Amino acid sequence: EGAATQLLLGGTIGFDNAANASIENGVIYLSSGRATPQITDFTQVPGTPIPTGPGSGSIVLQSADIRSRMQAMATNAISLTTGGLNPRQIANVNLYAGGAISLTGNGSIFVNNLGANQGINVTTSAGNITAAGTSLAGDTLNFGASGAIAFGNASALQTTLAAGSTITGGTVRATRGNTGSDDNLRLTASGAITIDTA
Protein backbone atom coordinates (compact mmCIF):
# COMPACT_ATOMS: atom_id res chain seq x y z
CA GLU A 1 0.00 0.00 0.00
CA GLY A 2 2.83 2.42 0.87
CA ALA A 3 4.72 1.55 -2.34
CA ALA A 4 1.64 2.17 -4.47
CA THR A 5 1.10 5.58 -2.86
CA GLN A 6 4.75 6.52 -3.40
CA LEU A 7 4.57 5.52 -7.07
CA LEU A 8 1.43 7.58 -7.67
CA LEU A 9 2.83 10.69 -5.97
CA GLY A 10 6.18 10.33 -7.66
CA GLY A 11 4.75 10.07 -11.16
CA THR A 12 3.41 12.61 -13.63
CA ILE A 13 -0.31 13.19 -13.81
CA GLY A 14 -1.89 14.84 -16.83
CA PHE A 15 -0.83 15.37 -20.41
CA ASP A 16 2.00 17.20 -22.11
CA ASN A 17 1.22 19.73 -24.85
CA ALA A 18 0.62 18.02 -28.15
CA ALA A 19 3.63 18.18 -30.46
CA ASN A 20 4.21 16.42 -33.75
CA ALA A 21 6.82 16.26 -36.48
CA SER A 22 6.39 14.21 -39.63
CA ILE A 23 7.37 14.02 -43.28
CA GLU A 24 4.71 13.27 -45.87
CA ASN A 25 5.36 13.33 -49.61
CA GLY A 26 8.57 15.28 -49.04
CA VAL A 27 6.87 17.96 -46.89
CA ILE A 28 8.00 18.51 -43.29
CA TYR A 29 5.02 19.06 -40.97
CA LEU A 30 5.61 20.59 -37.52
CA SER A 31 2.74 21.19 -35.13
CA SER A 32 2.48 22.14 -31.49
CA GLY A 33 -0.53 22.58 -29.23
CA ARG A 34 -4.07 21.31 -29.20
CA ALA A 35 -6.49 21.89 -32.06
CA THR A 36 -3.74 22.87 -34.47
CA PRO A 37 -5.46 23.91 -37.70
CA GLN A 38 -4.86 22.44 -41.10
CA ILE A 39 -4.44 25.72 -42.97
CA THR A 40 -4.54 25.45 -46.74
CA ASP A 41 -5.78 28.97 -47.54
CA PHE A 42 -3.98 31.67 -45.58
CA THR A 43 -6.68 34.19 -46.43
CA GLN A 44 -8.69 32.45 -43.69
CA VAL A 45 -6.28 33.50 -40.94
CA PRO A 46 -8.06 36.64 -39.61
CA GLY A 47 -11.33 34.71 -39.26
CA THR A 48 -9.79 31.58 -37.79
CA PRO A 49 -8.75 32.38 -34.20
CA ILE A 50 -7.09 29.56 -32.30
CA PRO A 51 -7.36 29.08 -28.54
CA THR A 52 -4.08 29.92 -26.81
CA GLY A 53 -5.05 28.87 -23.29
CA PRO A 54 -4.17 25.61 -21.53
CA GLY A 55 -2.64 23.09 -23.88
CA SER A 56 -1.21 25.71 -26.21
CA GLY A 57 2.19 25.06 -27.74
CA SER A 58 4.98 26.96 -29.47
CA ILE A 59 7.65 26.09 -32.02
CA VAL A 60 11.21 27.38 -31.55
CA LEU A 61 13.89 26.61 -34.14
CA GLN A 62 17.50 27.78 -34.12
CA SER A 63 19.98 27.60 -37.02
CA ALA A 64 17.32 26.21 -39.38
CA ASP A 65 18.70 24.90 -42.67
CA ILE A 66 15.54 24.01 -44.60
CA ARG A 67 16.04 21.62 -47.50
CA SER A 68 12.40 20.61 -48.09
CA ARG A 69 8.95 22.14 -48.18
CA MET A 70 7.74 22.85 -44.65
CA GLN A 71 4.42 23.54 -42.93
CA ALA A 72 4.70 24.69 -39.29
CA MET A 73 1.58 25.33 -37.19
CA ALA A 74 1.40 26.26 -33.50
CA THR A 75 -1.44 27.34 -31.26
CA ASN A 76 0.93 29.83 -29.62
CA ALA A 77 4.12 31.36 -31.10
CA ILE A 78 6.62 30.38 -33.79
CA SER A 79 10.16 31.69 -33.34
CA LEU A 80 13.10 31.03 -35.66
CA THR A 81 16.60 32.39 -35.17
CA THR A 82 19.05 31.55 -37.91
CA GLY A 83 21.91 32.74 -40.07
CA GLY A 84 19.70 32.59 -43.15
CA LEU A 85 16.30 30.93 -43.45
CA ASN A 86 15.70 28.73 -46.46
CA PRO A 87 18.71 29.93 -48.51
CA ARG A 88 17.81 27.45 -51.27
CA GLN A 89 14.51 29.33 -51.67
CA ILE A 90 12.19 26.32 -51.39
CA ALA A 91 8.90 27.93 -52.41
CA ASN A 92 6.58 26.15 -50.01
CA VAL A 93 7.64 27.18 -46.48
CA ASN A 94 4.43 28.16 -44.65
CA LEU A 95 4.13 29.22 -41.00
CA TYR A 96 0.88 29.69 -39.06
CA ALA A 97 0.66 30.72 -35.39
CA GLY A 98 -2.21 31.39 -33.01
CA GLY A 99 0.21 33.79 -31.30
CA ALA A 100 3.07 35.69 -32.95
CA ILE A 101 5.68 34.79 -35.57
CA SER A 102 9.26 36.00 -35.15
CA LEU A 103 12.00 35.30 -37.73
CA THR A 104 15.43 36.74 -37.02
CA GLY A 105 18.51 36.18 -39.16
CA ASN A 106 21.83 37.57 -40.34
CA GLY A 107 21.35 36.21 -43.85
CA SER A 108 18.54 36.15 -46.40
CA ILE A 109 15.10 34.87 -45.37
CA PHE A 110 12.77 33.20 -47.90
CA VAL A 111 9.25 32.01 -47.00
CA ASN A 112 5.95 31.55 -48.77
CA ASN A 113 2.92 32.22 -46.51
CA LEU A 114 2.93 33.69 -42.98
CA GLY A 115 -0.20 33.89 -40.85
CA ALA A 116 -0.44 34.97 -37.20
CA ASN A 117 -3.35 35.93 -34.98
CA GLN A 118 -0.95 38.37 -33.29
CA GLY A 119 2.09 40.06 -34.86
CA ILE A 120 4.64 39.05 -37.48
CA ASN A 121 8.22 40.31 -37.16
CA VAL A 122 10.81 39.36 -39.79
CA THR A 123 14.25 40.98 -39.61
CA THR A 124 17.68 40.31 -41.06
CA SER A 125 20.84 42.30 -40.49
CA ALA A 126 22.59 41.03 -43.63
CA GLY A 127 20.42 39.97 -46.53
CA ASN A 128 17.04 40.09 -48.24
CA ILE A 129 13.52 39.13 -47.14
CA THR A 130 11.23 37.35 -49.59
CA ALA A 131 7.69 36.43 -48.51
CA ALA A 132 6.48 35.11 -51.84
CA GLY A 133 2.88 34.35 -50.83
CA THR A 134 0.53 36.08 -48.42
CA SER A 135 1.51 37.50 -45.01
CA LEU A 136 -1.43 38.18 -42.69
CA ALA A 137 -1.13 39.44 -39.11
CA GLY A 138 -3.88 40.13 -36.59
CA ASP A 139 -1.73 42.90 -35.09
CA THR A 140 1.48 44.43 -36.51
CA LEU A 141 3.47 43.24 -39.51
CA ASN A 142 7.12 44.31 -39.58
CA PHE A 143 9.70 43.42 -42.23
CA GLY A 144 13.19 44.90 -41.79
CA ALA A 145 16.09 44.01 -44.08
CA SER A 146 19.53 45.42 -44.86
CA GLY A 147 18.88 44.38 -48.47
CA ALA A 148 15.69 44.09 -50.52
CA ILE A 149 12.15 43.15 -49.45
CA ALA A 150 9.86 41.29 -51.85
CA PHE A 151 6.37 40.08 -50.98
CA GLY A 152 3.22 38.76 -52.60
CA ASN A 153 0.53 40.33 -50.41
CA ALA A 154 0.75 41.77 -46.88
CA SER A 155 -2.03 42.79 -44.51
CA ALA A 156 -2.14 43.74 -40.83
CA LEU A 157 -3.50 46.36 -38.45
CA GLN A 158 -0.18 48.18 -38.82
CA THR A 159 2.29 47.35 -41.59
CA THR A 160 5.92 48.51 -41.64
CA LEU A 161 8.39 47.55 -44.38
CA ALA A 162 11.92 48.95 -44.12
CA ALA A 163 14.52 47.94 -46.69
CA GLY A 164 18.16 48.84 -47.18
CA SER A 165 17.65 48.72 -50.96
CA THR A 166 14.29 48.11 -52.70
CA ILE A 167 10.72 47.03 -51.88
CA THR A 168 8.68 45.09 -54.43
CA GLY A 169 5.27 43.56 -53.88
CA GLY A 170 1.62 43.08 -54.65
CA THR A 171 -1.07 44.40 -52.32
CA VAL A 172 -0.08 45.90 -48.97
CA ARG A 173 -2.62 47.02 -46.38
CA ALA A 174 -2.85 48.35 -42.84
CA THR A 175 -6.42 47.95 -41.65
CA ARG A 176 -7.71 48.98 -38.26
CA GLY A 177 -10.63 46.97 -36.91
CA ASN A 178 -11.33 45.35 -40.29
CA THR A 179 -13.24 48.50 -41.31
CA GLY A 180 -11.44 48.72 -44.60
CA SER A 181 -9.75 52.04 -43.78
CA ASP A 182 -5.99 52.21 -44.31
CA ASP A 183 -3.92 53.47 -41.41
CA ASN A 184 -0.37 53.10 -40.13
CA LEU A 185 1.22 51.97 -43.37
CA ARG A 186 4.96 52.72 -43.57
CA LEU A 187 7.27 51.77 -46.41
CA THR A 188 10.86 53.02 -46.44
CA ALA A 189 13.72 52.07 -48.78
CA SER A 190 16.94 53.61 -50.02
CA GLY A 191 16.02 52.42 -53.54
CA ALA A 192 12.78 52.05 -55.49
CA ILE A 193 9.43 51.05 -53.95
CA THR A 194 7.25 49.18 -56.45
CA ILE A 195 3.89 47.77 -55.29
CA ASP A 196 0.65 46.98 -57.07
CA THR A 197 -1.86 48.31 -54.52
CA ALA A 198 -1.67 50.07 -51.15
Secondary structure, DSSP 4 states (H G I P E B T S, - for coil): -HHHHHHHHHS--S-PPPEEEEEETTEEEEEEBTT----S-GGGGGG-----STTB--EEEES----SEEEEEESS-EEEEESSB-TT--S-EEEEESS-EEEEESS-EEES-EEESS-EEEEESSS-EEEEEEEEESSEEEEEESS-EEEEEEEESEEEEEESS-EEEEEEEEBSTTSS-B-SEEEEESS-EEEEE-
